[in-house]
Amino acid sequence: MRAVGILGCYGAVGRSAVRRLREAGIGPLRLGGRDLGRVRELAERDGPASVSGPASGLGPGDGAGRFASARGPADEAVAVDIADAASLAAFCDGCRLVLNCAGPSCVILDTAARAALAAGAHYVDVAGDAAAFDGVSRAARDSPGSVALLSAGMMPGLSALLPRHLAAGFDRPERLRAYTGGLDLFTPAAALDYVASLSGGYATPLAAWRGHQVIPRALRPGMGVRVPHFPGRVDTYPYLAAETERLARELGLAEVEWASVFDGDLTAAALGRLQDMDAEEAAAELVRVSRLEAFGRSPYFQLVFEMSGESGGAAVTRTLLARAADGYELTAAVAAAAVEAVEAGRVPPGPGEAADVLDPGRVFAALLDDPRVTRLEIVEGAAHAAPVEEGVL
């Protein structure tokens, strides 16, 4: 059987995705990363069989150091460098699907997608936004019958899937207020992607969606404010992502206000200093302060969506809450659901984004069954918090 390849297998998202795919019985898996020792450690830990795989520079068919047990097909451990075209092509050769959990996305862009599609494999990426979409679309045209699914992670991805699921309970949704964040650790790759998003057209800082259009600088950051379902006082930074703008248009929402939430003062304060740093320096600063912020505390990531509109002829408000130990667990949960959907034939061939292709109800149900999602529910009524000052979410 051709393998399901996982690039970036030992990163924060990759490890969690590997665990979920194993639990779902999806395999055999070909695990890939630059450090073969770390890949082998993951392949041998809790896998279907102890295994080591081809070293860097050897193709998957060379069989170097690979072995399996009577328990079934073994996971392969493969050294792969995404920046090396030959290494990446060798990894993808023989895969039926490639899941990319490596980063930063702003550097990889469509590189992994082109290699996977050229090998005749389906492709799923936990990131991959508009900057990569054109290149992926061109590669998909040269690989008819293959799926190329981008943004199969938390943001973008789950950040539109959950509001779509919530909207399904309304005859006419009208307003959405969202808070996403908490006390989360930045990895170096995630920090670089976050820095890139601040100036790469991913979002419009401080903007809101009002009267069915973008209103620039309609909001401002909040310092030490009360936010629904977040403990104590937090800092908020409003923005309007391109994904959220599309969501508002598709659902016919008249108003959307969206904010990142930082449970602690250091990360929010660091954001104000990033404009004077280059990307690498800014990312390193985010990693540093996020670790200081979390010292002696339990990290968590939470999404809160409050939607108002009409249902059954009455005005109603409902709130959806989702919480996990970190954002990487939520990203991996969406990635695993996306792989399962592709494997089951529920995703049409060609390029697409997870929020537009995956069934929101199925994803919600998968999260309900996920023990690492510590809270997931829809409650009647508005999210409750202390009064908010004018101009502050």
Disulfide bonds with the S-S distance in Angstrom:
none
